[in-house]
Amino acid sequence: MFVSAEWISEGRIILARTEGIFQTDDLVQMRQAVIRMLDDKGQEPYVHTIMDNSSKSGVDKTMYKLQDIVTATKPYLQHPLVGYTIIVDNDIDPVLRFLGLTVAQIGKVRFRIFETMDAALRFLVDVDATLDGVALQEKYNL
């Protein structure tokens, strides 16, 4: 289930959290929350979104429908401020990994999967020179 979305770097990085059984409705709720945040406070050049799935307990098998994933994520992925979309999950379902990478490749989306939040944040600091890497390093002990 979708739990929350919050800024971890105001206007630049959104952290969305899930827990329990992950399903397509969670993507829709997350998309709506993140788009509102992008519209309200998103800053150029890009806003990155980290989807923390490390507290999920499983995946609803209806998530295996590629068309449903595309439909649920398309409005978000087309937003002009969207930068990298990162999934943090130390036990990602192999089918969802494949589907996520496929959607990203077809849609030419900046997408990565990491096992830890630390690795995800380090990646963003490395690829986006406009982020305040020092503040993120201090805040998250990178």
Secondary structure, 3 states (H helix, E strand, C coil): CEEEEEEEECCCEEEEEEEEEECHHHHHHHHHHHHHHHHHHCCCCCEEEEEEEEEEEEECHHHHCHHHHHHHHHHHHCCCCEEEEEEECCCCCHHHHHHHHHHHHHHCCCEEEECCHHHHHHHHHHHCCCCCHHHHHHHHCC
